[in-house]
Amino acid sequence: MTTGEYQAIGLGLQGTNPAELTRLQAELETTKAALESDDEAAIGALTGQDVFGNLLTATILSYLGLNAV
């Protein structure tokens, strides 16, 4: 594994917590707003978790949700 690389594992043992989905959506919307603002300070304040971690989490939760049906 390379330094700074992200890995993610998702287990859908008990379903998804709606509060977790709401929190994740809010974080993704905040990140999107920062990226679209062209504000260098706001963009510079974003972390790897804000950008990559939350996107990976959303992808995993979407996959688990689609396969739980």
C-alpha positions as CSV (number, residue, x, y, z in Angstrom):
1,M,0.0,0.0,0.0
2,T,1.3,3.5,-0.9
3,T,1.3,6.3,1.7
4,G,-1.9,8.3,1.4
5,E,-3.8,5.5,-0.4
6,Y,-7.3,4.7,0.7
7,Q,-8.7,1.2,1.2
8,A,-12.2,0.5,2.3
9,I,-14.2,-2.6,3.4
10,G,-17.9,-2.5,3.8
11,L,-20.1,-5.1,5.5
12,G,-23.9,-5.0,5.3
13,L,-24.7,-7.1,8.3
14,Q,-27.6,-5.1,9.8
15,G,-28.5,-2.7,7.0
16,T,-27.7,1.0,6.8
17,N,-28.4,3.5,9.5
18,P,-30.5,6.3,8.1
19,A,-28.8,8.9,10.3
20,E,-25.4,7.8,8.9
21,L,-26.7,8.3,5.4
22,T,-28.0,11.8,6.3
23,R,-24.7,12.7,7.9
24,L,-22.7,11.4,4.9
25,Q,-25.0,13.3,2.4
26,A,-24.4,16.6,4.4
27,E,-20.7,16.1,4.4
28,L,-20.6,15.4,0.6
29,E,-22.7,18.5,-0.1
30,T,-20.4,20.6,2.0
31,T,-17.4,19.2,0.1
32,K,-19.1,19.8,-3.2
33,A,-19.9,23.4,-2.2
34,A,-16.3,24.0,-1.2
35,L,-15.0,22.6,-4.5
36,E,-17.4,24.6,-6.6
37,S,-16.8,27.9,-4.6
38,D,-13.3,28.5,-6.2
39,D,-12.3,29.7,-2.7
40,E,-8.7,28.6,-2.3
41,A,-9.0,28.6,1.5
42,A,-12.1,26.4,1.5
43,I,-10.6,24.0,-1.0
44,G,-7.3,23.9,0.9
45,A,-9.1,23.1,4.1
46,L,-10.5,19.9,2.6
47,T,-9.0,16.7,3.8
48,G,-8.5,13.3,2.1
49,Q,-11.4,12.0,4.2
50,D,-13.6,14.9,3.0
51,V,-12.9,14.0,-0.6
52,F,-11.9,10.4,-1.0
53,G,-13.1,8.8,2.2
54,N,-16.6,10.0,1.9
55,L,-16.9,9.1,-1.7
56,L,-15.7,5.6,-1.0
57,T,-18.1,5.3,1.9
58,A,-21.0,6.5,-0.3
59,T,-20.0,4.0,-3.0
60,I,-19.9,1.1,-0.6
61,L,-23.2,2.1,1.0
62,S,-24.9,2.4,-2.4
63,Y,-23.6,-1.0,-3.4
64,L,-24.8,-2.6,-0.2
65,G,-28.2,-0.9,-0.5
66,L,-28.7,-2.0,-4.1
67,N,-27.8,-5.6,-3.2
68,A,-30.0,-5.7,-0.1
69,V,-33.2,-5.6,-2.2
